[in-house]
Every structure is written in C-alpha cells, then in structure tokens.
Amino acid sequence: MNEFAARLLNWFDEHGRKDFPWQKNTTAYRVWVSEIMLQQTQVQTVIPYFDRFVERFPTLESLASASQDDVLSHWTGLGYYARARNLHKAAQRVLDMHGGQFPISIDDVMALPGIGRSTAGAVLSLAYGQRHAILDGNVKRVFARHRALAGWPGKASVAETLWEAAEKNTPVSRVADYTQAIMDLGATLCTRSHPSCDRCPVAADCIALKTQSVDSYPGRKPKSVKPVRTTTMVLASLGGQVYLERRPESGIWGGLWSLPELGERTLDDWCVDTFGNTGAEILSWAILRHSFSHFDLDIQPILVRFKSHTSKVAESDAETWYRLDGVPPGGFSAPVKKLIDQLKKSENVAYR
C-alpha cells in the first residue's frame, strides 16, 4: 500500500460514509443496482429510489423475471432510462448465463449491458474485495488535481493517464474500503466548486494545491452551443383518462409510456387518424422545457378533452387509456409525468 492509499484509508476510517442502504446487507446485486443508479446522479437523489427499487426487486431473480414496464415505473423520475433497461437485460443475462450468480470475472461483468470498466471495478471491489481501479467523475477530479493532469477527462489520452494514476494508487489490501474512500473524497472534500483542501488527507502532495490552480482541474469540456428541439405533445382526455403510447425501444425515453407527439401532422389530422373524431375542447398549455445533456427540448402541450366516446378505445402493448386515479401502466419520463400531474389537477376540477 502506497502513502496515498494509506493516508486516504486513515481519513476514511474516521470520516468515510458508511451508512448508505447498499452498504447494509451487502450483496453484489445491491452494490450493482446502486452503482448503476449513481451513474450521473447524486447520492441523495438515489437513496429513496434505491430503497423502493430493492423493496420491489429484492433479488436478481425478481428483477430478471419482472416486466420492463414494472422496472421502468420504479425508475420514473431518476432519468437516463437506458440504465434501467440495461439493468433489466443484464439481470436476465446473468440468470441465463451465470445461473443467477453475479459474475466474479471483470470480463464477464463488462460484457453485461450498461456496465463499463469503472462500474465493473466498483462492483467487484465493493462486493467481493477484488483489486480493481475505478474512475468515476469524482475520482477523475481527485487525480486530475492531485497530479495536475491537464485536459478534459473525456479525451482518450487524458482518460488513459487518469487510469494509470487510478491503477497505481489502488492497494492490494482493503480494496473495498479504498474504493469507497476515493469516491467519498471526491464527493465530500475534493468537490467541483469550493473544495475543502484544508481537510484533504492527500493535500500535502497535491500539485494543483501547491500551484494554487485547483480550480483549473480537471480540464473543462470544450464549449458548444446546445441546440433546442421542439415537439408538440397531446394530452387526449376522456372521462378521467388520458391516452398514452409506448415509445420505441431505441431513442430517448425508450420503452416508456408517453403522451403522443404530433410530428408533422396537424392536430385535426392526428385526432382523425387516432380516434376518428375531432369533436373536442382544445387548450394549449405553456411550453415546458426539458434539458438533456446534448440538447434542450421545448414541449408544447395541447389538451384535447373529448366530450364523448371516441370510435377508438385503445388497449394494447403499444397504446392504452390510463385512468388518472389508477396505477400507471409503466414508467414515465420526467416531463411526461409533470404534464400528467398537471392534467390530474385540471381534471379533478373539471370532474368534481
């Protein structure tokens, strides 16, 4: 164990975070679920989702045998829904190919959907004590500052240098504690803004601190103008129900239930094509902006409140009428859930 790891572990023994729900009754399954949820998501956001998820799917077998709708419904609001779809597919693959036992080989783990090198290393070190380096966003920041490694970590050459630092400093003993410690250091002290360098256990040889250039590391991603896309979503309402369509498996919000989008059609054409009916009250709502990592989406919601039954009552694997006072048919994206919640309020007034 080198000096970096020794100092970090001494700090962790006194200040490390040891009360997360996935640190209790630790299994590879629970660690894996937590690591997938923690990808691009803050710990405090993840905790209630993790608790609900493992209550519904307490074992890998229960997750593998669940429907995708059930899995996505327990992911609603957490975002990056490909994580949930991949988690579900990976559980099925572990059941089929590994007898339901989470694999112990890093190559086997990385072969599962949605798992890269860092996530695989984190699961195997935290669950099995295997020696594997990790390099999530927090760890990248720690090593970029400690060694004053210039450049954006998303660049391959910079990432390779950071991996070398991660591999070099990962000890042979107490690997699980070290893995949690290096993540904790980045999350609690070596933060993106206002880092607490005065309390850092490895500050003595941090080059960025010595050169008073902490804020310069890690290098920033080259700026680009985020494009804005637009769409029109239809809230087709009838008798306390709203019409939903399942999105394609590929693309944004894949597999989630969603409000239909007009595309190039007019509203009248959409109503005729979908319901054979245009006799409805029409109301445009305020535009709702939803931000993705690479673009912003401006959603124009249009409420179409039918007065009488339409000629088409859809109930299939791809389309359904959802009762606003009932159980959702599956997962919703955050903006769709927000619009449905808004519809619930308006319909409660209308049908009171």
C-alpha positions in Angstrom: 0.0 0.0 0.0 1.5 3.3 -1.0 1.4 6.5 1.0 -1.5 8.0 -1.0 -3.8 5.0 -0.2 -2.6 4.8 3.4 -3.5 8.4 4.1 -6.8 8.1 2.3 -7.8 5.0 4.3 -6.8 6.6 7.6 -9.1 9.5 6.7 -11.9 7.1 5.6 -11.8 5.2 8.9 -12.8 8.4 10.7 -14.7 10.4 8.1 -15.9 8.0 5.5 -19.5 7.4 4.5 -20.6 4.0 5.8 -24.4 4.2 6.3 -25.7 4.1 2.7 -28.5 1.5 2.3 -26.4 -0.6 -0.2 -23.7 -0.8 2.4 -26.1 -2.8 4.7 -26.7 -6.5 3.9 -24.1 -6.0 1.1 -24.5 -8.3 -1.9 -23.2 -8.0 -5.4 -26.7 -7.4 -6.6 -27.4 -4.5 -4.2 -24.0 -2.9 -5.0 -24.6 -3.3 -8.7 -28.0 -1.6 -8.6 -26.6 1.2 -6.5 -23.7 1.8 -8.9 -26.0 1.9 -11.9 -28.3 4.4 -10.2 -25.3 6.5 -9.1 -24.1 7.0 -12.7 -24.6 10.7 -13.4 -26.9 11.0 -10.3 -26.3 12.4 -6.8 -26.3 10.1 -3.8 -29.1 11.9 -2.0 -31.3 11.6 -5.1 -30.5 7.9 -5.5 -31.2 6.7 -1.9 -35.1 6.8 -2.0 -35.1 5.3 -5.4 -32.8 2.5 -4.4 -34.9 1.7 -1.3 -38.1 1.5 -3.4 -36.4 -0.5 -6.1 -34.8 -3.2 -3.9 -38.1 -3.5 -1.9 -39.9 -4.3 -5.2 -37.0 -6.3 -6.7 -35.1 -7.7 -3.7 -33.1 -10.2 -5.7 -31.5 -10.5 -9.1 -34.1 -13.2 -10.0 -37.0 -11.0 -9.1 -35.6 -8.2 -11.3 -35.0 -10.6 -14.2 -38.5 -12.0 -14.1 -40.2 -8.6 -13.9 -41.8 -6.9 -16.9 -39.9 -3.9 -18.4 -42.9 -1.7 -17.6 -42.6 -2.6 -13.9 -38.9 -1.9 -13.9 -39.3 1.5 -15.7 -42.1 2.5 -13.4 -39.7 2.2 -10.4 -37.2 4.3 -12.3 -39.6 7.1 -13.2 -38.0 10.5 -12.3 -34.5 9.2 -12.0 -33.6 9.8 -15.6 -31.2 8.2 -18.1 -33.7 5.4 -18.6 -31.3 3.3 -20.7 -29.7 2.5 -17.3 -32.9 0.8 -16.2 -33.4 -1.1 -19.5 -29.8 -2.3 -19.4 -30.1 -3.3 -15.8 -33.1 -5.4 -16.6 -31.5 -7.0 -19.6 -28.3 -7.7 -17.6 -30.2 -9.4 -14.8 -31.8 -11.7 -17.4 -28.5 -12.4 -18.9 -26.9 -13.2 -15.5 -29.8 -15.6 -14.8 -29.5 -17.3 -18.2 -25.7 -17.4 -18.5 -24.4 -17.4 -14.9 -27.2 -19.3 -13.1 -28.3 -16.2 -11.3 -25.0 -15.6 -9.6 -23.4 -12.2 -10.4 -20.1 -13.0 -12.2 -16.8 -12.6 -10.5 -14.7 -12.1 -13.6 -14.3 -8.5 -14.7 -14.5 -9.5 -18.3 -17.8 -11.2 -17.7 -19.1 -8.2 -15.8 -18.1 -5.8 -18.5 -19.9 -8.0 -21.1 -23.2 -7.2 -19.4 -25.3 -4.4 -20.8 -24.7 -1.0 -19.3 -21.5 -1.8 -17.4 -18.2 -0.2 -18.3 -14.7 -0.6 -16.8 -15.2 1.7 -13.8 -18.6 0.3 -12.8 -17.4 -3.3 -13.1 -14.4 -2.5 -11.0 -16.5 -0.8 -8.3 -18.9 -3.7 -8.0 -16.2 -6.3 -7.8 -14.1 -4.4 -5.3 -17.0 -3.3 -3.1 -18.9 -6.7 -3.2 -16.0 -9.2 -3.5 -12.9 -7.3 -2.4 -11.2 -7.8 -5.7 -8.5 -5.3 -6.6 -9.8 -3.2 -9.5 -9.3 0.5 -10.0 -12.3 2.8 -10.6 -12.5 6.1 -12.4 -15.9 7.8 -12.0 -16.3 11.5 -12.2 -15.3 12.2 -8.6 -12.2 10.0 -8.9 -11.2 11.7 -12.1 -11.3 15.1 -10.3 -9.2 13.9 -7.4 -6.4 12.5 -9.6 -6.6 15.4 -12.1 -5.9 17.8 -9.2 -3.5 15.7 -7.2 -1.2 15.2 -10.2 -2.1 18.4 -12.1 -3.2 16.4 -15.1 -4.3 18.9 -17.7 -7.0 18.3 -20.3 -10.7 17.3 -20.5 -11.1 13.7 -19.0 -13.5 12.9 -21.9 -10.4 12.9 -24.2 -9.0 9.4 -24.7 -5.4 10.4 -23.9 -6.3 12.2 -20.7 -8.5 9.3 -19.6 -5.7 6.9 -20.2 -3.4 9.0 -17.9 -6.0 9.1 -15.2 -6.5 5.4 -15.4 -2.8 4.9 -14.9 -3.0 7.0 -11.7 -6.0 5.1 -10.5 -4.3 1.7 -11.1 -1.1 2.9 -9.4 -2.8 4.0 -6.2 -5.3 1.2 -5.8 -3.9 -1.0 -2.9 -3.9 -4.8 -2.7 -5.5 -4.8 0.8 -8.7 -3.1 2.0 -9.7 -2.6 -1.6 -13.4 -2.2 -0.8 -12.7 0.5 1.8 -10.3 2.2 -0.6 -12.8 2.2 -3.4 -15.5 3.8 -1.2 -12.8 6.2 0.2 -11.7 7.6 -3.1 -15.3 8.2 -4.1 -16.1 9.8 -0.8 -13.0 12.1 -1.1 -14.2 13.5 -4.4 -17.8 13.7 -3.3 -17.3 15.4 0.0 -14.0 17.3 0.0 -12.5 17.5 -3.5 -15.7 18.9 -4.9 -16.1 20.6 -8.2 -16.5 24.0 -6.6 -15.3 25.3 -3.1 -13.2 22.2 -2.3 -12.2 21.7 1.3 -8.5 21.4 0.7 -7.6 22.2 4.3 -9.3 18.9 5.3 -8.0 16.7 2.5 -5.9 13.7 3.6 -3.7 13.9 0.4 -3.3 17.7 0.3 0.4 17.6 1.3 1.5 16.5 -2.2 -1.4 17.8 -4.3 0.3 19.6 -7.2 -2.8 21.7 -8.0 -3.0 23.0 -4.4 0.7 23.7 -4.3 0.5 25.8 -7.6 -2.8 27.4 -6.4 -4.6 26.1 -9.5 -7.2 23.7 -8.0 -10.0 25.4 -10.0 -8.2 24.6 -13.3 -8.6 20.9 -12.9 -10.0 18.8 -14.3 -10.0 20.5 -17.7 -13.3 21.6 -19.0 -15.2 20.1 -21.9 -14.9 22.3 -25.0 -17.9 24.6 -25.1 -20.6 24.1 -27.7 -24.0 25.7 -28.2 -26.7 23.4 -27.0 -29.4 23.1 -29.7 -33.1 23.5 -29.0 -35.5 21.0 -30.4 -39.3 21.3 -30.3 -42.2 18.9 -30.2 -46.0 19.0 -29.6 -47.4 16.5 -27.1 -51.1 15.8 -27.0 -53.0 15.2 -23.7 -56.1 13.4 -25.1 -58.5 13.3 -22.2 -61.8 11.4 -21.9 -63.7 10.7 -18.7 -60.8 11.0 -16.3 -58.5 9.0 -18.6 -55.5 10.1 -20.8 -54.4 8.4 -24.0 -50.8 7.1 -23.9 -48.4 5.4 -26.4 -45.4 3.4 -25.7 -42.2 4.9 -27.1 -39.9 2.8 -29.3 -37.2 0.9 -27.5 -34.4 2.9 -29.2 -34.1 6.7 -28.8 -34.9 8.9 -25.9 -37.2 7.6 -23.2 -37.1 4.2 -24.9 -39.8 1.8 -23.8 -41.5 4.4 -21.6 -45.2 5.3 -21.8 -45.6 8.8 -23.2 -48.0 11.4 -24.5 -48.3 11.1 -28.3 -46.4 13.6 -30.4 -47.9 15.3 -33.4 -44.8 15.3 -35.6 -45.6 16.8 -39.0 -49.4 16.3 -38.7 -52.0 18.9 -37.8 -54.0 18.4 -34.6 -57.1 17.7 -36.6 -55.4 15.1 -38.7 -54.0 13.5 -35.6 -57.4 13.3 -34.0 -59.0 11.8 -37.1 -56.1 9.3 -37.6 -56.0 8.2 -34.0 -59.7 8.4 -32.9 -61.8 9.2 -36.0 -63.1 12.1 -34.0 -62.4 15.9 -33.9 -65.2 16.9 -31.6 -63.1 18.1 -28.6 -62.3 21.1 -26.5 -58.8 22.3 -27.3 -56.5 24.1 -24.9 -52.8 25.0 -25.3 -50.7 25.0 -22.2 -47.4 26.8 -21.5 -44.3 25.4 -23.2 -42.3 23.1 -21.0 -38.5 22.9 -21.4 -36.7 19.7 -20.6 -32.9 19.7 -20.7 -30.8 16.7 -21.9 -27.0 16.6 -21.8 -26.7 17.4 -25.5 -29.9 19.5 -26.3 -32.9 21.2 -24.8 -36.4 20.1 -25.7 -39.3 22.6 -25.8 -42.6 20.7 -25.4 -45.8 22.4 -26.5 -48.6 20.6 -24.6 -52.1 20.6 -26.1 -55.0 19.4 -24.0 -57.7 17.7 -26.2 -60.7 17.0 -24.0 -63.2 14.8 -25.8 -66.8 15.3 -24.9 -68.0 11.8 -25.8 -66.5 8.4 -26.5 -64.2 8.2 -29.5 -64.5 5.5 -32.1 -61.2 4.0 -31.0 -60.6 2.8 -27.5 -57.0 1.6 -27.5 -55.8 -1.2 -25.2 -52.6 -2.9 -26.4 -49.0 -3.3 -25.7 -48.3 -0.1 -27.6 -51.2 2.1 -26.6 -53.6 2.5 -23.7 -56.0 4.7 -21.8 -54.6 5.4 -18.4 -57.1 6.3 -15.6 -55.7 9.3 -13.8 -56.7 7.9 -10.4 -55.2 4.4 -11.2 -51.8 2.7 -11.3 -49.6 3.9 -14.1 -49.1 1.3 -16.8 -45.3 1.6 -16.6 -42.6 4.3 -16.5 -42.9 7.9 -17.5 -40.2 10.4 -18.4 -40.0 13.4 -16.0 -41.7 15.9 -18.3 -44.5 13.5 -19.2 -45.1 12.8 -15.5 -45.2 16.5 -14.9 -47.8 17.1 -17.6 -49.9 14.2 -16.4 -49.8 15.5 -12.9 -50.9 18.9 -14.2 -53.7 17.1 -16.1 -54.8 15.4 -12.9 -55.2 18.7 -11.2 -57.2 20.2 -14.0 -59.4 17.1 -14.4 -60.1 17.0 -10.7 -61.6 20.5 -11.0 -63.4 19.6 -14.2 -65.0 16.4 -12.9 -65.6 17.5 -9.3 
